[in-house]
Amino acid sequence: MGIVHFLAYRNYEKSRVEANNAMMAMLAGSRLAEHMLGLASGSERMLPEIFPAVEHIGRMNLRVDSARRLLADAESHLSAMAVPYALALHEDYVTICLKLLQRARLINSQGVKSASPKTMHQKFEAAADYSLSSVSVEQFDFLRLLRNAIIHAGGLPSADLLTISRTLSTASVENWEQLTGIPPSALVEPGRPVILNQSELVAALAITKSLAEQLNEGLQKALPRDIWADLLCDDFRTELSKYTHEHQRTRKLPGYARKNYGAIGFTSEEIKKATQRMA
């Protein structure tokens, strides 16, 4: 089954890719800066004196060796910010998926409002009558608890995080090790702050991408075709608002549908009726 590239899904994918590129650029930039500062190692001059043309350098009023030590630790700090951001993007997308199920009256407004990062995937499964990969959901819960430890507890693991790090299924552990190179239990120890690195960011992006694709497939199975057709028209109206006349929509909409909604395989009659409802 292919992916339906409806507007919200494409926006999510774009944001996810942009976040990934930005974080990788910052990680690479910190390593480049550390390397370049190595050429001036031992200097007693302050960074603003050496690089006066660099914007914001005054906020890093340090000697070269002190700055290099900070840059050497940048990966863990950047990852601690990037993993929560990746999860936040995904959680927003899941909420959009739940609202689409609400549009089809498969879940009510209270069910959507009460969905939390802990329960949203289960709510989607129940409403869509579709099973997500247990491995993906387990790994998301592990990431969610890692995020909570970093944001709410100074990195110290909760009892739930300690438990899940040691009780993940064999398949989840094996996949996590493939993504990060270490077992989940190696990240979490009682009384020791969690430290994330680039490999955990890569895992977060990969796991949320997989879940987003599964949610897309679940929506395809759950939503009636007329809901998809109406969503097609909504997206067309949002992205191509300049085509206001009926004959323009009639001419442009089929191509837009083939490009973004090819997995649905709309008939010309379905598109015609959706266009009439949109008028």
Buried (B, 14 or more C-beta within 10 A) or exposed (E): EEBBBBBBBBBBBEBBEEBBEEBBEBBEEBBEBBEEBEEBEEBEEBBBEBBEEEEEBEEBEBBBBBBBEBBEEBBBEBBBEBBBBBBBBBBEBBBBBBBBBBBBEBBEEEBBEEBEBEEBBEBBBBBBEBEBBEBBBBBBBBBBBBBBBBEEEEBBBBEBBBEBBEEBEEEBBEBBBEBBEEBBBEBBEEEEEBBBBBBBBBBBBBBBBBBBBBBBBBBBEBBEBEBBBBBBBBBBBEEBEEBEEEEEBEEBBBEBBEEBBEBBEBEEEBBBBBBEEBE
